[in-house]
Amino acid sequence: MKFNYLFQKYFNCADESEVFQYFQNTLTNSITGWDYFVDWQKVLNKFKQIEIYLNALNYLIGKEDIENEFRYLFIYWRTETPVETGRIATSVKSKFIPGFSNAIFLLRY
């Protein structure tokens, strides 16, 4: 979380860590468990299902020719993944890329 001067003014917190500590300390007893905010078991189970594919997409980070590298990666895996590998957001522009097996993928850049 970004520090805001209001945290110091109203909560007397000097930095982000103090704000977080204040947040933790002031939770009511009924919601003190983190499961109130996030179903961590569900998150971890879903993450486990797609972890390998997400790591494969990490390969694309920092590539100069992301379009050709994406094609290489897609051909390399040759499987349908639960991750939308064709939809990679790198900014607001979009470009349609002729896909493989008569599919069309949207590459956002």
N, C-alpha and C positions, 0 to 999 in steps of 0.2 A: 504494500500500500504506500502511496506517496504521502509524505508528511505535509500537513497543512497548518498554517498558523493558528487556525481555530482549535486544533488539538491542544496547543499550548495554552491558548486563552481560556478554554472551557474545562479542560481535563488536566492541565498543568503537566503535560507530557513534553519532553524535550526532543524526542526523536521517534522514528517508526517503531523501534523495538518497545519503547515505553507505551506507545499507543496500543500495540498488540497485547502487551502485558495487562494494560488497563482493561481492554476488551475481555480477555480471559478471566480476569479477576471479578468483573462485574456481571458475568453471565448469571442468570437465575438458576437455582437448583434444578429446575425442570428441564433445562436444555444445556446442561454443562457438558454432556457428551458430544463429541464431534459428529457422531452419527445423526444428530438432529439436523445438521447442515448438509451432510453428504452421506449417501449410502456407500461407504467405502468398499464393502464386500462386492457390491455390484460393479463399482468402478474397477476394482482389481480383477474381477472375473472377465469383464469386457476387455480390459487392457491386455490381459493374457492372450485373448483370442486374436488380437490384431498386432501384438507387439512386433513380431517378425516383419510384417508388412510395413509398419511404421519405420522400423530401422532401415528397411530397403529404401523407403522414400527419403530418409536422411542422406542417402547417397547423393541426392540431387542438390543438396544445400551447397551453395557457392560455385556451382558449375557455370562456366561461361556460356556454353551452348546447351541450355537446359532442355530445349526441345529435342535435340538428337540424343541427349543423355537419357531423357525420359523414354524415348523410343527404344533405346538399348535396354534399359531396365525392364520395360514392358515385355520385350521379346525374350529377355533372359528368364523372366519368371513364367511367362506363358500360362498363367493360371488366372482364374478370376479371383480377385481378392475382396474381402469385405470392406476394404478401404476404397474410396472413390479415387483411384489412382489417376484418372483422367482429369480430375478437377483439382488443380494445384493453384492456390491463391498466392500470388507474389505481388500483386497490386490491383488496380481497378480495371485495367484494360483486359479484353478477352480476345482470344483467337481460337478459331476452330481448327483442329488438327485431324486430318483423315486418320482414322484409327486402323486397327488391325481386325480382321475377320468382319469387315463391313460395319464396324462400330465407329462412332465419331466421339472424340473426346474434346472437352473444353479445357483449354489451358488459360488460366487467368494470369496476366503478368502486368 
